[in-house]
Amino acid sequence: MRTLVLELKTSLIMTAIFTVVLCGLYPLAVFATAQGFFPAKADGSLVYRHGEIAGSSLLAQAFTGPQYFHPRPSAAGDGYDATASGGSNLGPTSRKLIETVQERVKQYRAENNLPDAVLIPADAVTASGSGLDPHISVRNALLQAPRVANARCWDENAVKGKINVYTEGRQLGVLGEPRVNVLLVNIALDSDGSKANDSRAANRDKR
C-alpha cells in the first residue's frame, strides 16, 4: 500500500511539473522569442495598406482585374480559401485535369493577348498543392506585364521594374526558383498609381 501511495505521489508531482513546463513555460518562451525577434512573421506576415490589413504575404488572393497581376489558379475551397487549403488531387493522367489546363491556357492567352507560339508557364495554369501559393514565376509575371501596363496607362518598363523589385531569390541561394509575390507587387502598383494621381491633381489645382 505504501509503495502504491509513493508511486501515485511521484506520478502526480511529475504530471504537475510537466504541465507547468510544457503547457506554460515552453509556450511562453516560444511566444516571447517570436514576438521579440520575429514579430511580423509571428503575427502572420500581415501586409498593411492605408493603415488597414490588406492580407498576408504568405497567402494568395483572387486578383482578377486587368490592372493587376493574377495569381496562379487555386483549388482551395472556392478558390484561395485559407480555411480549406488543398490541391485538386487530380493526377497527371486525369482527363479532367488535362481539359482544365487546356481551358486555362486559352483563357491566359486571351487575357494577355499572346500568340499560340508563346509557351505558357506551368504555374499560370496549374494550382499549387496548397491552393494558397502567394507567388508566381518571373516568366509568368513578365507575360502579364503588358496587360497590366496597358490597363494602368503605364510604361511597360515601369511595370517590369516593379517585378524586379518584388522578385524573391532562391531560398538559401539554391532552392527553388526566383518568384514574384503577387500581393506585394499589386499593392505597390496601386500605391504608385495613387501618388501619380495625387501629383496630377495638385498640378491641376496650381494651374
DACOR-V833850 format. One record per residue. N is the residue number from 1. RES is the residue in three letters. D_FIRST is the distance of its C-alpha to the first C-alpha in Angstrom with 1 decimal. Layout:
n;res;d_first
N;RES;D_FIRST
N;RES;D_FIRST
This chain:
n;res;d_first
1;MET;0.0
2;ARG;3.8
3;THR;5.4
4;LEU;5.1
5;VAL;6.3
6;LEU;8.6
7;GLU;10.0
8;LEU;10.6
9;LYS;12.3
10;THR;14.3
11;SER;15.3
12;LEU;16.6
13;ILE;18.4
14;MET;20.1
15;THR;21.0
16;ALA;22.6
17;ILE;24.4
18;PHE;25.8
19;THR;26.8
20;VAL;28.8
21;VAL;30.3
22;LEU;31.1
23;CYS;31.9
24;GLY;33.5
25;LEU;34.8
26;TYR;35.8
27;PRO;37.9
28;LEU;39.3
29;ALA;40.4
30;VAL;42.0
31;PHE;43.8
32;ALA;45.1
33;THR;46.3
34;ALA;48.0
35;GLN;49.7
36;GLY;50.6
37;PHE;52.2
38;PHE;52.9
39;PRO;53.3
40;ALA;55.9
41;LYS;54.0
42;ALA;50.7
43;ASP;52.4
44;GLY;53.8
45;SER;57.0
46;LEU;58.8
47;VAL;62.6
48;TYR;64.5
49;ARG;68.1
50;HIS;69.9
51;GLY;66.6
52;GLU;64.9
53;ILE;62.5
54;ALA;64.5
55;GLY;61.7
56;SER;59.6
57;SER;61.1
58;LEU;58.4
59;LEU;59.3
60;ALA;62.6
61;GLN;64.7
62;ALA;67.4
63;PHE;70.6
64;THR;73.5
65;GLY;76.6
66;PRO;79.3
67;GLN;79.0
68;TYR;75.5
69;PHE;73.9
70;HIS;72.0
71;PRO;68.5
72;ARG;67.6
73;PRO;66.9
74;SER;63.5
75;ALA;61.5
76;ALA;58.7
77;GLY;58.8
78;ASP;62.3
79;GLY;62.8
80;TYR;61.3
81;ASP;58.3
82;ALA;55.5
83;THR;53.0
84;ALA;54.1
85;SER;54.5
86;GLY;55.4
87;GLY;58.2
88;SER;60.4
89;ASN;58.6
90;LEU;62.0
91;GLY;62.7
92;PRO;65.9
93;THR;67.5
94;SER;66.9
95;ARG;70.2
96;LYS;68.9
97;LEU;68.1
98;ILE;71.5
99;GLU;73.3
100;THR;71.4
101;VAL;72.1
102;GLN;75.8
103;GLU;76.0
104;ARG;74.4
105;VAL;76.8
106;LYS;79.8
107;GLN;78.4
108;TYR;77.8
109;ARG;81.3
110;ALA;82.8
111;GLU;80.9
112;ASN;81.9
113;ASN;85.3
114;LEU;84.6
115;PRO;86.8
116;ASP;85.5
117;ALA;85.9
118;VAL;83.2
119;LEU;79.8
120;ILE;77.0
121;PRO;73.7
122;ALA;70.7
123;ASP;68.7
124;ALA;71.4
125;VAL;71.0
126;THR;67.3
127;ALA;64.1
128;SER;61.4
129;GLY;57.9
130;SER;56.6
131;GLY;59.7
132;LEU;59.3
133;ASP;60.9
134;PRO;62.9
135;HIS;65.2
136;ILE;68.3
137;SER;70.1
138;VAL;73.0
139;ARG;75.4
140;ASN;74.2
141;ALA;74.8
142;LEU;78.3
143;LEU;79.4
144;GLN;78.5
145;ALA;80.2
146;PRO;83.7
147;ARG;82.5
148;VAL;80.6
149;ALA;83.6
150;ASN;86.0
151;ALA;84.0
152;ARG;83.7
153;CYS;87.2
154;TRP;85.9
155;ASP;87.2
156;GLU;85.2
157;ASN;84.7
158;ALA;83.0
159;VAL;80.5
160;LYS;80.0
161;GLY;79.4
162;LYS;76.5
163;ILE;75.1
164;ASN;75.3
165;VAL;73.5
166;TYR;70.6
167;THR;70.2
168;GLU;66.9
169;GLY;67.0
170;ARG;64.8
171;GLN;61.1
172;LEU;60.8
173;GLY;64.5
174;VAL;64.0
175;LEU;61.7
176;GLY;63.3
177;GLU;66.8
178;PRO;68.4
179;ARG;67.8
180;VAL;68.9
181;ASN;66.7
182;VAL;68.4
183;LEU;67.1
184;LEU;68.0
185;VAL;71.5
186;ASN;72.3
187;ILE;71.3
188;ALA;73.4
189;LEU;76.3
190;ASP;76.0
191;SER;75.7
192;ASP;78.9
193;GLY;80.7
194;SER;80.0
195;LYS;81.3
196;ALA;84.4
197;ASN;85.0
198;ASP;84.6
199;SER;87.0
200;ARG;89.6
201;ALA;89.3
202;ALA;89.8
203;ASN;92.8
204;ARG;94.2
205;ASP;93.8
206;LYS;95.6
207;ARG;98.6
